[in-house]
Amino acid sequence: MDENLIDLQIQLTEQSRQLEDLSQEVIRLSKLVTKLEKQYTALQDSISENLVKPLSEETRPPHY
């Protein structure tokens, strides 16, 4: 009986450690997703602003 109890305590300790590791990974990935979302939004804004330029700002092709 004591052996079973010791085995259960070992398993509980290991599961607690794994749960803490997974929680830390979720936190890290959440921060990364937030950072990437901000970069993506900034990139979209940059592309949409530079997509259509006034004709006076367009450079002429070299054959002109």
C-alpha positions as CSV (number, residue, x, y, z in Angstrom):
1,M,0.0,0.0,0.0
2,D,2.8,2.4,0.8
3,E,4.4,1.7,-2.5
4,N,1.2,2.6,-4.3
5,L,0.9,5.9,-2.4
6,I,4.5,6.8,-3.2
7,D,3.9,6.0,-6.9
8,L,0.8,8.3,-6.9
9,Q,2.7,11.1,-5.2
10,I,5.4,10.8,-7.8
11,Q,2.9,10.9,-10.6
12,L,1.2,13.9,-9.1
13,T,4.4,15.7,-8.7
14,E,5.3,15.0,-12.3
15,Q,1.9,16.1,-13.6
16,S,2.2,19.3,-11.6
17,R,5.5,20.1,-13.1
18,Q,4.2,19.4,-16.6
19,L,1.2,21.6,-16.0
20,E,3.4,24.4,-14.9
21,D,5.6,24.0,-18.0
22,L,2.6,24.0,-20.2
23,S,1.2,27.1,-18.6
24,Q,4.5,28.9,-19.1
25,E,4.5,27.9,-22.8
26,V,0.9,29.1,-23.2
27,I,1.9,32.5,-21.7
28,R,5.0,32.7,-24.0
29,L,2.9,31.8,-27.1
30,S,0.2,34.3,-26.2
31,K,2.7,37.1,-26.0
32,L,4.2,36.0,-29.4
33,V,0.7,36.0,-31.0
34,T,0.0,39.5,-29.7
35,K,3.4,40.7,-31.1
36,L,2.7,39.1,-34.4
37,E,-0.8,40.5,-34.7
38,K,0.6,44.0,-34.1
39,Q,3.3,43.4,-36.8
40,Y,0.7,42.1,-39.2
41,T,-1.6,45.1,-38.7
42,A,1.3,47.5,-39.2
43,L,2.3,45.6,-42.4
44,Q,-1.3,45.7,-43.7
45,D,-1.5,49.5,-43.0
46,S,1.9,50.1,-44.7
47,I,0.9,48.1,-47.8
48,S,-2.5,49.8,-48.1
49,E,-1.0,53.2,-47.8
50,N,1.7,52.5,-50.4
51,L,-0.5,50.6,-52.8
52,V,-2.1,53.6,-54.7
53,K,0.1,56.6,-55.2
54,P,-0.9,59.8,-56.8
55,L,0.1,60.0,-60.4
56,S,2.6,62.7,-59.7
57,E,4.5,60.4,-57.3
58,E,4.7,57.5,-59.7
59,T,8.0,56.9,-61.4
60,R,7.9,56.6,-65.1
61,P,9.1,53.3,-66.7
62,P,12.6,53.5,-68.1
63,H,11.4,53.5,-71.8
64,Y,9.9,57.0,-71.4
